Amino acid sequence: MQLIAPILADAPSIKALRRDIHAHPELCFQEERTADLIARALSDWGIPVHRGLGKTGVVGIVKNGTSKRAVGLRADIDALPMTEHNQFAHASNYPGKMHACGHDGHTAMLLAAAKHLSQHRNFDGTVYLVFQPAEEGGGGAREMIKDGLFEQFPMEAIFGAHNWPGMAAGEFAVKSGPVFASSNEFFITLRGKGAHAAMPHLGIDPVPAACQMVQAFQTIITRNKRPIDAGVISVTTIHAGEATNVIPDSCHIEGTVRTFTLETLDLIERRMQAIAQSIAEAFEVDCEFRFKRNYPPTINHEAETEFVRQQLSAMAGSDKVQEFEPTMGAEDFSFFLQKTPGCYFLIGNGDGSHREGGHGLGPCMLHNPSYDFNDELIPLGGSMWVRLAEAWLNRPQP
């Protein structure tokens, strides 16, 4: 493993920053303290800072030489609305808020790279350090774009990474094409006519309609969608009624849809709406159907993915770079990749054995109340970002 010596030497101080962020988690678009910490560190290292994109976003600008070429490196900075079970010294100080996805670690790895880039500048061009808010459902990437990220900081490509529990520390996974799915929600309200449950003929029961609807939605997956196109429809909540002897007036259905392509998503949304309305009509209930598209699929660009694969292999060895198995989870880095070439990949977070005494029960999985980022990744991730930025800017321009 070819770690950069100064980054390895700085790892304890960056680790302290990471644990400070972990102890003070902030939810999407509320990352004021976190953004202040990032901006202060960058400024201390002589890096110009731009703030306010996506409300709480921070962009650091590291220039060298005369080239107008530029590359972007991104870390997300927000936490999740959940209570931490860990009891170690750097556990969350805020009940109901927790860095359970490792965004504190992503931030730390990019800060480690920022310090080294500012002090050595072994490249010709500009590195944009993009600290993005509100990845956890807020669409912070989309909001930074709306606020002019790529107009103010034009870049040839942008790269991002996510820690991955269960993959050994020191290993990576990368793949071109779709790697994370689109994230979408549906909300259906069926309205009938309430009645005594012993006299159902005097009412219009929305519950049988809901039951038929939930079953029929799965035929979209098995009979409308091509079998080779991935897609998931999950009904996750059904709410109706308040008493065992009352037929309810209404029934509410909610859930999620995941796909790797917008074409499949278009098909699923269209068929869900048609099925919902037709079944409602057949059961003589009114139907309100709402479909909300949140994050598009994360689709890596081929050339940029191959570049990442080559650089990671050179740093860690080709045997440490796996093929990224796509997941139906979602990631708002997808918005960046819709606007500019790039690649989003994984860095192994280990099996959880790194966790100190005082951690809660359970594994070290993402979104788990006992999760903690593996600080061993800080010098690895910092070295990774430096090598990617330097290699990109020093290579011949296509």
DABELDA-V22859 format. One record per backbone hydrogen bond with DSSP energy under -0.5 kcal/mol. NH is the residue of the N-H (numbers start at 1). CO is the residue of the C=O. Records with the same first field share a line. If there is no record, write none. Layout:
NH = CO / CO
//
This chain:
2 = 315
3 = 1
5 = 3
8 = 4
9 = 5
10 = 6
11 = 7 / 8
13 = 10
14 = 10
15 = 11
16 = 12
17 = 13
18 = 14
19 = 15
20 = 16
21 = 17
22 = 18
23 = 19
24 = 20 / 21
25 = 22
30 = 27
32 = 30
35 = 31
36 = 32
37 = 33
38 = 34
39 = 35
40 = 36
41 = 37
42 = 38
43 = 39
44 = 40
45 = 41
46 = 43
47 = 42
48 = 46 / 61
50 = 59
52 = 57
54 = 143
55 = 52
56 = 54
57 = 53
58 = 131
59 = 50
60 = 129
61 = 48
62 = 60 / 127
63 = 61
64 = 125
71 = 126
72 = 157
73 = 128
74 = 159
75 = 130
77 = 132
79 = 26
80 = 98
82 = 80
85 = 369
86 = 369
87 = 358
91 = 88
93 = 23
95 = 93
97 = 94
98 = 80
100 = 98
106 = 102
107 = 103
108 = 104
109 = 105
110 = 106
111 = 107
112 = 108
113 = 109
114 = 110
115 = 111
116 = 112
117 = 113
118 = 114
119 = 115
120 = 116
121 = 117
123 = 121
125 = 64 / 123
126 = 69
127 = 62
128 = 71 / 126
129 = 60 / 127
130 = 73 / 128
131 = 58 / 129
132 = 75 / 130
137 = 135
139 = 134
140 = 134
143 = 139
144 = 140
145 = 141
146 = 142
147 = 143
148 = 145
149 = 144
152 = 148
153 = 149
156 = 70
157 = 70
158 = 341
159 = 72
160 = 343
161 = 74
162 = 345
164 = 347
166 = 350
167 = 164
171 = 168
172 = 320
173 = 346
174 = 322
177 = 300
179 = 298
180 = 298
181 = 327 / 329
182 = 259
183 = 295
184 = 257
185 = 292
186 = 255
187 = 290
188 = 253
189 = 288
190 = 251
191 = 286
192 = 190 / 249
193 = 204
195 = 247
197 = 245
199 = 196
200 = 197
202 = 199
203 = 200
204 = 193
206 = 204 / 248
209 = 205
210 = 206
211 = 207
212 = 208
213 = 209
214 = 210
215 = 211
216 = 212
217 = 213
218 = 214 / 215
219 = 216
220 = 216 / 217
221 = 217
222 = 218
223 = 219
224 = 219 / 220
225 = 220
229 = 226
230 = 228
232 = 258
234 = 256
235 = 233
236 = 234 / 254
237 = 254
239 = 252
241 = 250
246 = 243
247 = 195
248 = 246
251 = 190
252 = 239
253 = 188
254 = 237
255 = 186
256 = 234
257 = 184
258 = 232
260 = 230
265 = 261
266 = 262
267 = 263
268 = 264
269 = 265
270 = 266
271 = 267
272 = 268
273 = 269
274 = 270
275 = 271
276 = 272
277 = 273
278 = 274
279 = 275
280 = 276
281 = 277
282 = 278
283 = 279
284 = 281
285 = 280
286 = 191
288 = 189
289 = 287
290 = 187
292 = 185
293 = 291
294 = 183 / 292
295 = 183
298 = 180
299 = 297
300 = 177 / 298
301 = 342
305 = 301
306 = 302
307 = 303
308 = 304
309 = 305
310 = 306
311 = 307
312 = 308
313 = 309
314 = 310
315 = 311
316 = 312
317 = 312 / 313
320 = 317
321 = 318
322 = 172 / 320
324 = 174 / 322
326 = 324
327 = 179
334 = 331
335 = 332
336 = 332
337 = 333
338 = 334
339 = 335 / 336
340 = 336
343 = 158
345 = 160
346 = 173
347 = 162
348 = 171
349 = 164
350 = 167
355 = 352
359 = 356
367 = 100
368 = 100 / 365
371 = 368
375 = 373
377 = 374
378 = 375
380 = 376
381 = 377
382 = 378
383 = 379
384 = 380
385 = 381
386 = 382
387 = 383
388 = 384
389 = 385
390 = 386
391 = 387
392 = 388
393 = 389
394 = 390
395 = 391
//
